[in-house]
Amino acid sequence: MSEGRFIPIEPPPNTKDRVFPKDGSKEIWVWQPEGDLIGTVVFVHGLWDNVRTCLRGKPYAKFKASMQTDGVPLPQQFEKSGLKATFVVPEAEVNSDTTGVEVVWRDLRQLLQAAEATGPVVALSHSAGYRTVAWWLHDPDLVHVSLIDSMYADLSEQYLAWIDRRDVGHPPHTIDLIGAGNLPHSYFKRMSGKYRGETWTEKAVPPRFVPTASVPDPLQAKVLWVDVPGYNHMKLVGGNELIPALLRRAEVALRTAGRPPQGAAQQAPAPRKPTVFEATSGDDGKDDAPAHHVVDNPLKSKLKDVPDLARMAALHDLVLRKGIAREEAVKAVQGALNQLGAKLKGTGVYDADTERAARDFQQRWNRQPAGQGRHLSPDGRIGQQTVLALDQALLDPSFGAAGRLPAAAAPSVEQINKPAPAEPGQYRLATDSAKRFSYAEGAAELSAPINSKTKKRAGPPAPPGNYHRFEDPPQVGEPHDPRRPNGTETELILDGTEWPSYSGPGGDPEVAGYGKGHSSVPVHPLLVEPLKAMLAALIEEGERLDDESMKRVLVRSGWRSVKEDGVLFLSQLRSRIEEDRTSKKPVGYGKLSFPKDLEEAARGNLRSDKARDDFLRDLAKHEGWNAELANSLWEHARSTKAPGGASPHESGLVVDIDFPYVNIDVDENTHETTTTVQWHNISRHNNKQARFSGAGMWLATHAAKFGFSSYNASIEIWHQEWLNWKGTAADPHR
């Protein structure tokens, strides 16, 4: 086979949140077989491996003896597959995957650029590699993922959301789940269960992919579930059986992506002199040795000639803020801000005036048409996105008069709360492809389902009438959207006890048909008018379509205190322990109990890294517990309920909207169909089908026009966060 090549890289400087693995290798490995290439395959290794050791097929020496298997080198396995693609092996976590601090490549595009590779992309992840791949799930070029015994903290919701998301112009996402260890096996079994009709299950390594009458081509299945509990963790990647088999699925995914082959001319690109940014490696003002970064300069204005700014724009590893000693970069930023209307002295010192001018630019950018594609956090600091915006503003003569931003007063509450412009029937849904269900008073389908634990009805019966069930609702929401009003981002820990209880459209439980006994829902005063406008438009469209899910929307949850969220988080911790006791694939903490002396801490403010780490360390010290069990319980509980201090509900700018919907269950044994109409009751278990309702479809289609969005519609379509709070009285940076 042709030789692969190692490309040296210089990683970003270590910070509190980002540390290059001490046993890592500062390089990436790239191999391109002969022939027309159809895409890129990235292999991400696990703990105790690095680029060099995983390529050899023999684990790093820190592995315990039971894991020390002499495997087949990865290049030979890649060649055996016959797949014509660029193969890339980057550095990843080596020593710890508890927090993701060692994740090296957090941007897939930067990795492809450094490797001189192109999409579409397939990612193969072994062991702890899942944390690296999780950073790439937003990239539309990622079309297929193989998780090889690779999930030791519960990131299943992130991967499920990626599976469900359909990027415009790209094929549906597909995934391989190979479960051998207790934790990944339990996660993957649950994940595959969500796609019963779209999962191909194998019970051995390698998978054989033998077609059946019902599944003529297993290679195209949405989910591959390789159910092999107890299989040797390292033999999975070193045995020369699994990886070549998985690459057959990878080839189908790459070809389905429909890109033209990269071509023989690209197989062995001629060496090119890369753009090199030379800048001191820390962002704390210390004069360290120069760092060389092999990336292209994305800036086009005069800012491109400032090394620190070019590096910031490309690598996102430096932020200019008060007190930083980067005189050349700060002076260039001050000059750019002056050109756009500020009146700063070009001192090169990032002082309070510079911070105010930066915040003013960020706020004005967000109100300009040119700013619609990039929303800036108005924090007065200069990071990657603000540098790119400054660069664009300097080049765009339409951005403000004569290149200057217009003066703008801080928006008033009345301006912020002005509803989206609307005309009767403006926010409509097309029902051509929707199925309509009709139920008369007393119909058996309207009875609320019985809770398997309490043996009681889960909520009131659904109201009679007509319901639509749509196809293919759009995926909206981004968990890492900087506009989200969550506690960690905005530090909005507020007392909402004196705030108004929402009483607008969707605020009366009796009108909604939910019955009496529904408690009041306090919300931030700024949220009232936008929420009224959105729900009035939703209900109006429901009246036009005669759809009960839309007419009966009900705001069920708004502001919650840190204490209330803490109580719910403690309850979730206990529930997860109880579930593990009866699980067929227990994690191990089910045989334990939650320590009474930690109940107060569990109910407290666990927003900060220190509070979380102290809590987990104290839990691990108790009899029977250890760090792995403590972290697993935390991840399991947090995936369903945020701890106190970290919930966006504490801002008062978030609501949960309940509504009835048509639920269709198919018995996996008899294939009999049961149809019920029920309230979703703010339960994630019900979200998958609630999304197909009229209310779910409308929120996914129109909520953004009123400034609202779910953080992830495939997890909680009813969870609506108001994104227009920055620059208002609800903004702590204002």
C-alpha positions, 0 to 999 in steps of 0.5 A, a space after each residue: 500500500 502507499 505510505 501515509 504521511 504525518 502532518 505536524 500541528 501546533 495545538 492551541 495553548 492550554 487553558 482551564 477548559 482546554 488542555 492538550 493531552 500530555 501523552 498526545 502526539 502533535 500530528 495528524 496521520 493522513 492516507 489516500 489510496 490510489 483511485 478516485 476518492 469519494 470522501 473522508 473517513 476520520 478515526 478517533 482513538 480512545 483513552 491510553 492511545 495516541 495517533 502513533 499507538 492506535 496506528 500500530 494496533 497495539 494499545 498504549 502501555 498504560 492499558 491494563 494487562 487484560 486489554 493488551 492485545 496485539 492487533 492489526 495496524 489500522 492502515 492495513 485494515 483501511 486498505 483491506 476495506 477497499 474504500 477509496 477515501 481519504 483516511 485521517 487519524 487525529 489526536 484525541 483524549 488520552 488521559 481523561 474523558 470525564 469533562 472533555 477538556 482534552 478534546 483537541 479538534 473541536 472544529 471538523 472544518 479545521 481538521 479537514 483543512 489541516 489534513 487537506 481533505 474534503 467532505 462528505 465525512 464519516 467518523 469512526 470513534 473508539 472508546 472515549 472518542 465520542 466526546 470529540 465526535 460530539 463537537 462535530 455533530 453540527 457540521 453538515 458534512 458529517 453524514 455517518 458515525 460509527 461508535 465502537 464501544 464508545 460512550 462512557 458518559 450519556 451523550 445519547 440525546 446529542 447523538 439522537 438529535 443528530 440522527 433525526 436532523 436532516 441537513 438541507 442538500 444532504 442525505 439522512 444521517 446513519 449510525 453504527 452502535 457497537 456495544 460491548 462494555 456495560 455503559 455503552 451497551 446500555 446506552 446503545 440498546 436504549 438508542 437503537 430501541 427508538 428506531 425499531 423499524 429502522 435498525 439492523 441488529 447483529 449479534 456477532 463480530 464482524 456483522 455479516 449484513 445478510 439481506 432478508 425479505 424485510 431488509 433487502 440492504 442492511 448496509 443502508 439501515 438507519 441504525 446498525 446495532 451490534 449487540 456483543 456484551 463482553 466482547 474485548 474492547 481493544 479487539 474490536 479495533 485491532 481484530 481486523 474484522 469489525 473496522 473493514 466491515 463498518 467501512 462497507 457501511 461508510 462507503 454506502 453513506 459517502 456514495 449516498 451523499 452524492 458528491 463528485 469524486 475528489 479525483 486522481 489529481 487530488 490523491 497526492 496533493 503537491 506540498 503547498 506552503 501553508 499560511 502560518 500565523 506567528 503569535 505568542 501561545 497564551 492569551 494571558 499576556 505572557 511572552 511564550 515561544 511563537 506558535 505556528 498554526 497551519 491554517 488559512 487566513 479567513 480575514 480580507 480587510 486590513 485586519 488580515 495583516 495582524 497575526 493575532 487577529 488572523 489566528 483568532 479568526 481561524 482557530 478561535 483560541 484567543 479572546 481580547 478582553 480587559 487587561 490582556 497584553 496584546 498591544 498590536 491586536 488591540 490597537 488594530 481593533 481600536 482602529 477598526 472600531 473608530 472607522 465604524 464610528 467609535 472615538 477611541 484612543 489608539 493606545 493598544 490597551 484594552 480598557 473600559 472604553 474599548 470594552 464599551 465600544 466593542 459591546 456597542 458594535 456587537 449590539 449594532 451588528 445584531 440589528 443590521 441586515 448584514 448581521 443576520 447570519 452571525 449573532 454576536 454576544 454583546 459582552 464587550 470582548 473580541 473573539 472569533 465571531 466579532 473579529 469576523 464581523 469587524 472584518 466584514 463591516 470594514 469591507 461592506 459599504 452598505 453596513 451603516 452610512 459610509 461604513 459607519 454604524 448608525 448611533 442607536 439608543 438602548 432599546 426600550 421595553 416597548 420596542 423589545 416587546 413589540 410583537 412580530 408583524 402579523 396579519 390574520 392567517 399570516 402564520 399558516 401550515 399547509 395540510 396537504 400531506 397531513 393526516 386528519 383524525 376526528 374523535 367524538 366526546 367519550 371516544 376511548 382514544 381520548 382517555 389518558 394513558 395509565 402510568 405503569 408505576 402509579 397505575 393512575 391516568 397520566 393527566 386529564 383526558 384529551 378534548 374531543 375534536 380534530 387533530 392533524 398528524 404531519 410528516 417530517 417536521 423541521 429540526 430546529 434548535 441548537 444546544 450551543 446557541 449563544 443566544 440561549 438564556 441559560 444560567 451558565 451563559 448569562 448568570 441570570 439567577 433571579 427572584 421571580 416571586 414578584 413576576 406576573 403569572 402568565 394569563 394571555 392566550 394559552 394561559 387558562 387551563 380550563 379554556 385549554 381543556 386541561 381542567 382545574 388545579 393547574 398552578 400559576 406560571 410566573 414569567 419575566 415581565 419582558 416575556 409576556 408580550 412576545 409570548 402572547 403574540 406567538 400563542 395568539 397566532 398559533 391558536 388563530 391558525 388552530 381555529 382556521 384548521 380546526 385542530 385541537 392540539 393548536 387550539 388547546 395549547 397551555 403554558 405549563 412551566 415558566 420561571 423556576 428558582 434554583 431551589 426548585 430545580 435543585 429539588 427536581 434534580 435530587 429527585 432525578 438522581 434518585 429515580 436513576 438509581 431506582 431504574 438501575 436496580 431493575 435494569 437488565 444492563 445495570 450501570 452499577 449504582 442501582 445497588 447503592 443509595 444516594 447519601 443523605 448527607 449530600 441531599 442538601 448539596 444536590 438541591 443546591 446551586 451546581 452551576 459552576 465547574 467547582 461546585 459540580 466537581 466538589 459534589 462528584 468528589 464527595 459522592 465518590 468518597 461514600 461507601 460503594 461509590 467511586 468516580 466512575 459511578 458518580 460521573 455516570 449517575 450525574 450524566 444520566 440525571 443531567 441528560 433529563 433534568 439540569 441541576 440547580 443553577 444550570 436550568 434556563 428556566 431560572 431566567 424566566 425567559 423560557 416556557 414549556 407549552 403542553 398540548 394534546 396530540 395523536 399517539 400511534 403505538 405499534 406492538 413489536 410482536 403482533 404489529 397491531 396499531 393502537 391510537 390514543 390522544 393524550 397530553 404530552 405532559 412535558 415528558 421527553 418520552 412523548 416528544 417524538 410523536 408530539 412533534 408530528 402534531 399541529 402544535 408541534 409542527 407550527 412551533 417548529 415552523 413559525 416560533 422563530 419569527 417571534 424570537 422563540 426556539 427550542 434548544 432541540 426540537 427532537 428532544 423537547 419541541 414544547 420547550 420554547 426559549 426567548 432569544 431576543 433578551 440581549 440588550 434588554 433589562 434582562 441582560 446582565 451585561 447591559 
